Amino acid sequence: VYKRQVRGRTVELETTFDDFRSVGGVVFPHSITSQAKDHSESLHVIVEKIEINPPIDDARFEMPDVGPEP
C-alpha cells in the first residue's frame, strides 16, 4: 500500500504480487495487480517470460539520429 499524487490529489494505491516462480535461481512474481483503494478498476499484469542476462546488441544503447538542430 502506498500513496502518490494523481491529477493533483493524493490517492492510496495497493499493489499485490502473486504467482511466484523460480527463474535462474531467483524467485519472481508473474502476476502483479494494482488498484486504487475503494475503486473497482484495477491494472493486472501477467508476466509471460523472464530472461536472466540475455545477450543484447550494443546498438540498442546508441543515441538515435534526431536530425538537425533548429
Buried (B, 14 or more C-beta within 10 A) or exposed (E): EEEEEEEEEEBEBEBEEEEEEEEEEEEBBBBBBEBBEEEEEEEEEEEEEEEEEEEEEEEEEEEEEEEEEE
